[in-house]
Amino acid sequence: MDFYKKIPRWLKNKYILTLVCFVIWIVFFDHNDLFLQVERSGELRQLEKGKAYYQEQIDTINRELSGLKNDPASVERIARERFLMKKDKEEIFVIEEK
């Protein structure tokens, strides 16, 4: 019984013990434990960065598309730059950067 008397009174409280057990269970043993939540948070940040990148690409392509619909000269410029098309009696030299 001496051992029982040496335990602090707040540790004998059943509500405190229940709360401590619950916190330990949630932090270490639960399916969605603290470590998994930190990992998922990092993954979410990466996915949000990817979403921002792809949204930026979509906006760029939409601006380019609206330019192609409204300006015939831009159609010719895109065809020449990207698809290496040429007019008759014209030569194209492709210079690749290293």
C-alpha distances in whole Angstrom, upper triangle without the diagonal:
4,5,5,6,9,10,14,14,17,16,14,17,19,22,21,20,23,25,24,24,28,29,28,29,33,33,32,33,35,39,40,37,38,40,42,43,44,46,47,48,50,52,53,54,56,58,58,60,62,63,65,67,68,69,71,73,73,75,77,78,79,81,83,84,85,87,89,89,91,93,95,95,92,92,94,92,89,91,93,90,87,90,92,95,98,102,105,106,103,101,97,96,92,90,87,84,82
4,5,5,6,9,12,14,17,15,14,18,20,23,22,20,24,26,24,25,28,29,28,30,33,33,32,33,36,39,40,37,37,39,42,42,43,45,47,48,49,52,53,54,56,57,58,60,62,63,64,66,68,68,70,72,73,74,76,78,79,81,82,83,85,87,88,89,91,93,95,95,91,92,94,92,89,91,92,89,87,89,92,95,98,101,104,106,103,100,97,95,91,89,86,83,81
4,5,5,7,10,12,15,13,12,16,18,21,19,17,21,23,21,21,25,26,24,26,29,29,29,29,32,36,37,34,34,36,38,39,40,42,44,44,46,48,49,50,52,54,55,56,58,59,61,63,64,65,67,69,70,71,73,75,75,77,79,80,81,83,85,86,88,89,91,91,88,88,90,88,85,87,89,85,83,85,88,91,94,98,101,102,99,97,93,91,87,86,82,80,77
4,5,6,9,10,13,11,9,13,15,18,17,15,18,20,19,20,23,24,23,25,28,28,28,29,31,35,35,33,33,35,37,38,39,41,43,43,45,47,48,49,52,53,54,56,58,58,60,62,63,64,66,68,69,70,72,74,74,76,78,79,80,82,84,85,86,88,90,90,87,87,90,87,84,87,88,85,83,85,88,90,94,97,100,102,99,96,93,91,87,86,82,80,78
4,6,8,9,12,11,10,13,16,19,17,17,20,22,21,22,25,26,25,27,30,30,30,31,33,37,38,35,35,37,40,40,40,43,45,45,47,49,50,51,53,55,55,57,59,60,61,63,65,65,67,69,70,71,73,75,76,77,79,80,81,83,85,86,88,89,92,92,88,89,91,89,86,88,90,86,84,87,89,92,95,99,102,103,100,98,94,93,89,87,84,81,79
4,6,9,12,10,11,14,17,19,17,16,20,21,19,21,24,24,24,26,29,28,29,30,32,36,36,33,33,35,38,38,38,41,43,43,44,47,48,49,51,53,53,55,57,58,59,61,63,63,65,67,68,69,71,73,74,75,77,78,80,82,83,84,86,87,90,90,86,87,89,87,84,86,87,84,82,84,87,90,93,96,100,101,98,96,92,90,86,84,81,78,76
4,6,8,7,7,11,13,16,13,13,16,17,16,17,20,21,20,23,25,25,25,26,29,32,33,30,29,32,34,34,35,38,39,39,41,44,44,45,48,49,50,51,54,54,56,58,59,60,62,64,65,66,68,70,70,72,74,75,76,78,80,81,82,84,86,86,83,83,86,83,81,83,84,81,79,81,84,87,90,93,97,98,95,93,89,87,83,82,78,76,74
4,6,6,7,9,13,14,12,12,16,16,15,17,20,20,20,23,25,24,25,27,29,32,32,29,29,31,34,34,34,37,39,38,40,43,43,44,47,48,48,50,53,53,54,56,58,58,60,63,63,64,66,68,69,70,73,74,74,77,78,79,81,82,85,85,81,82,84,82,79,82,83,80,78,80,83,86,89,92,96,97,94,92,88,86,83,81,77,75,73
4,5,5,7,11,12,10,11,15,15,15,17,20,20,20,23,25,25,26,27,29,33,32,30,29,32,35,34,35,38,39,39,41,43,44,45,47,49,49,51,53,53,54,57,59,59,60,63,64,64,67,69,69,70,73,74,74,77,78,79,81,82,85,85,81,82,85,83,80,82,84,81,79,81,84,86,90,93,96,98,95,93,89,87,84,82,79,76,75
4,5,5,9,9,7,9,12,12,12,14,16,17,17,20,22,22,23,25,26,30,29,27,26,29,31,31,31,35,36,35,38,40,40,41,44,45,45,47,49,50,51,53,55,55,57,59,60,61,63,65,65,67,69,70,71,73,75,75,77,79,81,81,78,78,81,79,76,79,80,77,75,78,80,83,86,89,93,94,91,89,85,84,80,79,75,73,71
4,5,8,9,7,7,10,11,10,12,15,15,15,18,20,20,21,22,24,27,27,25,24,27,30,29,30,33,34,34,36,39,39,40,43,44,44,46,49,49,50,53,54,54,56,59,59,60,63,64,65,66,69,69,70,73,74,75,77,78,81,81,77,78,80,78,75,78,79,76,74,76,79,82,85,88,92,93,90,88,84,83,79,78,74,72,70
4,6,9,8,7,11,12,12,13,16,17,17,19,21,22,23,24,25,29,29,27,27,30,32,32,33,36,37,37,39,41,41,43,45,47,47,49,51,51,53,55,57,57,59,61,62,63,65,67,67,69,71,72,73,75,77,77,79,81,83,84,80,80,83,81,78,80,82,79,77,79,82,84,88,91,94,96,93,91,87,86,82,81,77,75,73
4,6,5,6,9,10,11,12,14,16,17,18,20,21,23,23,24,28,28,26,26,29,31,30,32,35,35,35,38,40,40,41,44,45,45,47,50,50,51,54,55,55,57,59,60,61,63,65,65,67,69,70,70,73,75,75,77,79,81,82,78,78,81,79,76,79,80,77,75,78,80,83,86,89,93,94,91,90,86,85,81,80,76,74,72
4,6,5,6,9,10,10,12,14,15,16,18,20,21,21,22,25,26,24,25,28,29,29,31,33,34,34,37,39,38,40,43,43,44,46,48,48,50,52,53,53,56,58,58,59,62,63,63,65,68,68,69,71,73,73,75,77,80,80,77,77,80,78,75,77,79,76,74,76,79,81,85,88,91,93,90,88,85,83,80,79,75,73,72
4,5,5,6,9,10,10,12,14,15,16,18,20,20,20,24,24,22,23,26,27,26,28,31,31,31,34,36,36,37,40,41,41,44,45,45,47,49,50,50,53,55,55,56,59,60,60,62,65,65,66,68,70,70,72,74,77,77,73,74,77,75,72,74,76,73,71,73,76,79,82,85,88,90,87,86,82,81,77,76,73,71,69
4,5,5,6,9,10,11,12,14,15,16,18,19,20,23,23,21,21,24,26,25,26,29,30,30,33,35,34,36,39,40,40,42,44,44,45,48,49,49,52,54,54,55,58,59,59,61,64,64,65,67,69,70,71,73,76,76,72,73,76,74,71,73,75,72,70,72,75,78,81,84,87,89,86,84,81,79,76,74,71,69,67
4,5,5,6,8,10,11,12,14,15,16,17,18,22,22,20,20,23,25,25,26,29,30,30,33,34,35,36,39,40,40,42,44,45,46,48,50,50,52,54,55,56,58,60,60,62,64,65,66,68,70,70,72,74,76,77,73,73,76,74,71,73,75,72,70,72,75,77,81,84,87,89,86,84,80,79,75,74,71,69,67
4,5,5,6,9,10,10,12,14,15,15,16,19,20,18,19,22,23,23,25,28,28,28,31,33,33,35,37,38,38,41,42,42,44,47,48,48,50,52,52,54,56,58,58,60,62,62,64,66,67,68,70,72,74,75,71,71,74,72,69,71,73,70,68,70,73,75,79,82,85,87,84,82,79,78,74,73,69,68,66
4,5,5,6,9,10,11,12,14,15,15,18,18,16,16,20,21,20,22,25,25,26,28,30,30,32,34,35,35,38,40,40,41,44,45,45,47,49,50,51,53,55,55,57,59,60,61,63,65,65,67,69,71,72,68,69,71,69,66,69,71,67,65,68,71,73,76,79,83,85,82,80,76,75,71,70,67,65,63
4,5,5,6,9,10,11,12,13,14,18,18,15,15,18,20,20,21,24,25,25,28,29,30,31,34,35,35,37,39,40,41,44,45,45,47,49,50,51,54,55,55,57,59,60,61,64,65,66,68,69,72,72,68,69,71,69,66,69,70,67,65,67,70,73,76,79,82,84,81,79,75,74,70,69,66,64,62
4,6,5,6,9,10,11,11,12,16,16,14,15,18,19,19,21,24,24,25,28,29,30,31,34,34,35,38,39,40,41,44,45,45,48,49,50,51,54,55,55,58,59,60,61,64,65,66,68,69,72,72,68,68,71,69,66,68,70,67,64,67,70,72,76,79,82,84,81,79,75,74,70,69,65,64,62
4,5,5,6,9,10,10,10,14,14,12,13,16,17,17,19,22,22,23,25,27,27,29,31,32,32,35,37,37,39,41,42,42,45,47,47,48,51,52,52,54,56,57,58,61,62,62,64,66,68,69,65,66,68,66,63,65,67,64,62,64,67,69,73,76,79,81,78,76,73,72,68,67,64,62,60
4,5,5,6,8,10,10,14,13,10,10,14,15,15,16,19,20,20,23,24,25,26,29,30,30,33,34,35,36,39,40,40,42,44,45,46,49,50,50,52,54,55,56,59,60,61,63,64,67,67,63,64,66,64,61,63,65,62,60,62,65,68,71,74,77,79,76,74,71,69,66,64,61,59,57
4,6,5,6,7,9,13,13,10,10,13,15,15,16,19,20,21,23,25,25,27,29,30,31,33,35,36,37,39,41,41,43,45,46,47,50,51,52,54,55,56,58,60,61,62,64,66,68,68,64,64,67,65,62,64,65,62,60,62,65,68,71,74,78,79,76,74,70,69,65,64,61,59,57
4,6,6,5,6,10,10,8,10,13,14,14,16,18,19,20,23,24,24,27,29,29,30,33,34,35,37,39,40,40,43,44,45,46,49,50,50,53,54,55,56,59,60,61,63,64,66,67,63,63,66,64,61,63,65,61,59,61,64,67,70,73,76,78,75,73,70,68,65,64,60,58,57
4,6,6,5,8,8,6,7,10,11,11,13,16,16,17,20,21,21,23,25,26,27,29,31,31,33,35,36,37,39,41,41,43,45,46,47,49,51,51,53,55,56,57,59,61,63,64,60,60,63,61,58,60,61,58,56,58,61,64,67,70,73,75,72,70,67,66,62,61,57,56,54
4,6,7,10,8,5,5,8,10,10,11,14,15,15,18,19,20,22,24,25,26,28,30,30,32,34,35,36,38,40,41,42,44,46,46,49,50,51,52,55,56,57,59,60,62,63,59,59,62,60,57,59,60,57,55,57,60,62,66,69,72,74,71,69,65,64,60,59,56,54,52
4,6,9,9,6,7,8,10,11,13,14,16,17,19,20,21,23,25,26,27,29,31,32,34,35,36,38,40,41,42,44,46,47,48,50,52,52,54,56,57,58,60,62,64,64,60,60,63,61,57,59,61,58,55,57,60,63,66,70,73,74,71,69,65,64,60,59,56,54,52
4,7,8,6,9,10,11,13,15,16,17,19,21,21,23,25,26,27,29,31,32,33,35,37,37,38,41,42,43,45,47,48,48,51,52,53,55,57,58,59,61,62,64,65,61,61,63,61,58,60,62,59,56,58,61,63,67,70,73,75,72,70,66,65,61,60,57,55,53
4,5,5,9,10,10,11,14,15,15,17,19,20,20,23,25,25,26,29,30,30,33,35,35,36,39,40,40,42,44,45,46,48,50,50,52,54,55,56,58,60,62,62,59,58,61,59,56,58,60,57,54,56,59,62,65,68,71,73,70,69,65,64,60,59,56,54,53
4,6,9,10,8,10,13,13,13,16,18,17,18,21,23,22,24,27,27,28,30,32,32,34,36,37,38,40,42,42,43,46,47,47,49,52,52,53,55,57,59,60,56,55,58,57,53,55,57,54,51,53,56,58,62,65,68,70,67,66,62,61,57,57,53,52,50
4,7,8,6,7,10,11,10,12,15,15,15,18,20,20,21,24,25,25,27,29,30,31,33,35,35,37,39,40,41,43,45,45,47,49,50,51,53,55,57,57,53,53,56,54,51,53,55,52,49,51,54,57,60,63,66,68,65,64,60,59,55,55,51,50,48
4,6,5,6,9,10,11,12,15,16,16,19,20,21,23,25,26,27,29,31,31,32,35,36,37,39,41,42,43,45,47,47,49,51,52,53,55,57,58,59,55,55,58,56,53,55,56,53,51,53,56,58,62,65,68,70,67,65,61,60,56,55,52,50,49
4,5,5,6,9,10,11,13,14,15,17,19,20,21,23,25,26,27,29,30,31,33,35,36,37,39,41,42,44,45,46,48,50,51,52,54,56,58,58,54,54,57,55,52,54,55,52,50,52,55,58,61,64,67,69,66,64,60,59,55,54,51,49,47
4,5,5,6,9,10,11,13,14,16,17,19,20,22,23,24,26,28,29,30,32,34,35,37,38,40,41,43,44,45,47,49,50,51,53,54,56,56,53,53,55,53,50,52,53,50,48,50,53,55,59,62,65,67,64,62,58,56,53,51,48,46,44
4,5,5,6,8,10,10,12,14,15,16,18,20,21,22,24,26,27,28,30,32,32,34,36,37,38,41,42,43,44,46,47,49,51,52,54,54,50,50,53,51,48,50,51,48,45,48,50,53,57,60,63,65,62,60,56,55,51,50,47,45,43
4,5,5,6,9,10,10,12,14,15,16,19,20,21,22,24,25,26,29,30,31,33,35,36,37,39,40,41,43,45,46,47,49,51,53,53,49,49,52,50,47,49,51,47,45,47,50,53,56,59,63,64,61,60,56,55,51,50,47,45,43
4,5,5,6,9,10,11,13,14,15,17,19,20,21,23,25,26,28,29,30,32,34,35,36,38,40,41,42,44,45,47,49,50,52,52,48,48,51,49,46,48,49,46,44,46,49,52,55,58,62,63,60,58,54,53,49,48,45,43,41
4,5,5,6,9,10,11,13,14,16,17,18,20,22,23,24,26,27,29,31,32,33,35,37,38,39,41,43,44,45,47,48,50,50,46,46,49,47,43,46,47,44,41,44,46,49,53,56,59,61,57,55,52,50,47,45,42,40,39
4,5,5,6,9,10,10,12,14,15,16,18,20,21,22,24,26,26,28,30,31,32,34,36,37,38,40,41,43,45,46,48,48,44,45,47,45,42,44,46,43,40,42,45,48,51,54,58,59,56,55,51,50,46,45,42,40,39
4,5,5,6,9,10,11,13,14,15,17,19,20,21,23,25,26,27,29,30,31,33,35,36,37,39,41,42,44,45,47,47,44,44,46,44,41,44,45,42,40,42,45,48,51,54,57,59,56,54,51,50,46,45,42,40,39
4,5,5,6,9,10,11,13,14,16,17,19,20,22,23,25,26,28,29,30,32,34,35,37,38,39,41,43,44,46,46,42,42,45,42,39,42,43,40,38,40,43,45,49,52,55,57,54,52,48,47,43,42,38,36,35
4,5,5,6,9,10,11,12,14,15,17,18,20,21,22,24,26,27,28,31,32,33,35,36,37,39,41,42,44,44,40,40,43,40,37,39,41,38,35,38,41,43,47,50,53,55,52,50,46,45,41,40,37,35,34
4,5,5,6,9,10,10,12,14,15,16,18,20,21,22,24,26,27,29,30,31,33,35,36,37,39,40,42,43,39,39,42,40,37,39,41,38,35,38,41,43,46,49,53,55,52,50,46,45,42,41,38,36,36
4,5,5,6,9,10,11,13,14,15,17,19,20,21,23,25,26,27,29,30,32,33,35,36,38,39,41,41,37,38,40,38,35,38,39,36,34,37,39,42,45,48,52,53,50,49,45,44,40,39,36,34,33
4,5,5,6,9,10,11,12,14,16,17,18,20,21,23,24,26,27,29,31,32,33,35,37,38,39,39,36,36,38,36,33,35,37,33,31,34,36,39,42,46,49,51,47,46,42,41,37,36,33,31,30
4,5,5,6,9,10,10,12,14,15,16,18,20,21,22,24,26,26,28,30,31,33,35,36,38,38,34,34,37,35,32,34,36,33,30,33,36,38,41,44,48,50,47,45,41,41,37,36,33,32,31
4,5,5,6,9,10,10,12,14,15,16,18,20,21,23,24,25,27,29,30,31,33,35,37,37,33,34,36,34,31,34,35,32,30,33,36,38,41,44,48,50,47,45,42,41,38,37,34,32,32
4,5,5,6,9,10,11,13,14,15,17,19,20,21,23,24,26,27,29,30,32,33,35,35,31,32,34,32,29,32,33,30,28,31,34,36,39,42,46,47,44,43,39,38,35,34,31,29,29
4,5,5,6,8,10,11,12,14,15,17,18,20,21,22,24,26,27,29,31,32,33,33,29,30,32,30,27,29,31,28,26,28,31,33,37,40,43,45,42,40,37,36,32,32,29,28,27
4,5,5,6,9,10,10,12,14,15,16,18,20,21,22,24,25,27,29,30,32,32,29,29,32,30,27,29,31,28,26,29,32,34,37,40,43,45,42,41,38,37,34,34,31,30,30
4,6,5,6,9,10,11,12,14,15,17,18,20,21,23,24,26,27,29,31,31,27,28,31,28,26,28,30,27,25,28,31,33,36,39,43,44,41,40,37,36,33,32,30,29,29
4,5,5,6,9,10,11,13,14,16,17,18,20,21,23,25,26,27,29,29,25,26,28,26,23,26,27,24,22,25,28,30,33,36,40,41,38,37,33,33,29,29,26,25,25
4,5,5,6,9,10,10,12,14,15,16,18,20,21,22,24,26,27,27,24,24,26,25,21,24,26,23,21,23,27,29,32,35,38,40,37,36,33,32,29,29,27,26,26
4,5,5,6,9,10,10,12,14,15,17,18,20,21,23,24,26,27,23,24,27,25,22,25,27,24,22,25,28,30,33,35,39,41,38,37,34,34,31,31,29,28,29
4,5,5,6,9,10,11,12,14,16,17,19,20,22,23,25,25,21,22,25,22,20,23,25,22,20,23,26,28,31,33,37,39,36,35,32,32,29,28,26,25,26
4,5,5,6,9,10,11,12,14,15,16,18,20,21,23,23,19,19,22,20,17,20,22,19,17,20,23,25,28,30,34,36,33,32,29,29,26,26,24,23,24
4,5,5,6,9,10,10,12,14,15,16,18,20,22,22,19,19,22,20,17,20,22,20,18,21,24,25,28,31,34,37,34,33,30,31,28,28,27,26,28
4,5,5,6,9,10,11,12,14,15,17,18,21,21,18,18,21,20,17,20,23,20,19,22,25,26,29,31,35,37,34,34,31,31,29,29,27,27,29
4,5,5,6,9,10,11,12,14,16,16,19,18,15,16,19,17,14,17,19,17,16,19,21,23,25,28,31,34,31,30,27,27,25,25,24,24,25
4,5,5,6,9,10,10,12,14,15,17,17,14,14,17,15,12,15,18,16,14,17,20,21,24,26,29,32,29,29,26,27,24,25,24,24,26
4,5,5,6,9,10,11,12,14,16,17,14,14,18,17,14,17,20,18,17,19,22,23,25,27,31,34,31,31,28,29,27,28,27,28,30
4,5,5,6,9,10,11,12,15,15,12,13,16,15,13,17,19,17,17,19,22,22,25,26,30,32,30,30,27,28,26,27,27,27,29
4,6,5,6,9,10,10,12,13,9,10,13,12,10,13,15,14,13,16,18,19,21,23,26,29,26,26,24,25,23,24,24,24,27
4,5,5,6,9,10,12,13,10,10,13,13,11,13,16,15,14,16,19,19,21,23,27,29,27,27,25,27,25,26,26,27,29
4,5,5,6,9,11,13,10,11,14,14,13,16,18,18,17,19,22,21,23,24,28,31,29,29,27,29,28,29,29,29,32
4,5,5,6,9,9,7,8,12,11,11,13,16,15,15,17,19,19,21,22,25,28,26,27,24,26,25,26,27,27,30
4,6,6,7,8,6,5,9,10,9,11,13,14,14,15,17,16,18,19,23,25,23,24,23,25,24,25,26,27,30
4,6,7,10,9,8,12,13,12,14,17,17,17,18,20,19,21,21,25,28,26,27,26,28,27,29,30,31,34
4,7,9,9,9,12,13,13,15,18,18,19,20,22,21,22,22,25,28,26,28,27,29,28,30,31,32,35
4,5,6,7,9,10,11,13,15,16,17,18,19,18,19,19,22,25,23,25,23,26,25,27,28,29,33
4,5,5,7,9,10,11,13,15,16,16,17,15,16,15,19,21,20,22,21,24,24,26,27,29,32
4,5,5,6,9,10,11,12,14,15,15,14,14,14,17,20,18,19,18,21,21,23,25,26,30
4,5,5,6,8,10,10,12,13,14,13,14,15,19,21,19,20,18,20,20,22,23,24,27
4,5,5,6,9,10,11,11,13,11,13,14,17,20,18,19,18,20,20,22,23,25,28
4,6,5,6,9,10,10,10,9,9,10,14,16,14,16,14,17,17,20,21,23,27
4,5,5,6,8,10,10,9,10,12,16,17,15,15,13,15,15,17,19,20,24
4,5,5,6,8,9,9,11,14,17,19,17,17,14,16,15,17,18,19,23
4,6,6,5,7,6,8,11,14,17,14,15,13,15,14,17,18,20,23
4,6,6,5,5,6,9,13,14,12,11,9,11,11,14,15,18,21
4,6,6,8,10,13,16,17,14,13,10,11,10,12,13,15,18
4,6,8,11,15,18,19,16,15,12,13,11,13,13,15,18
4,6,9,13,15,17,15,14,11,13,11,14,15,17,20
4,7,10,13,14,11,10,7,9,9,12,13,16,19
4,7,10,12,10,10,8,11,12,15,17,20,23
4,7,8,6,7,7,11,12,16,18,21,24
4,6,6,8,10,13,15,19,21,24,28
4,5,9,11,15,17,21,24,27,30
4,7,10,14,17,20,23,26,29
4,7,10,13,16,20,23,26
4,7,10,13,16,19,23
4,6,10,13,16,19
4,6,10,13,16
4,6,10,13
4,7,10
4,7
4
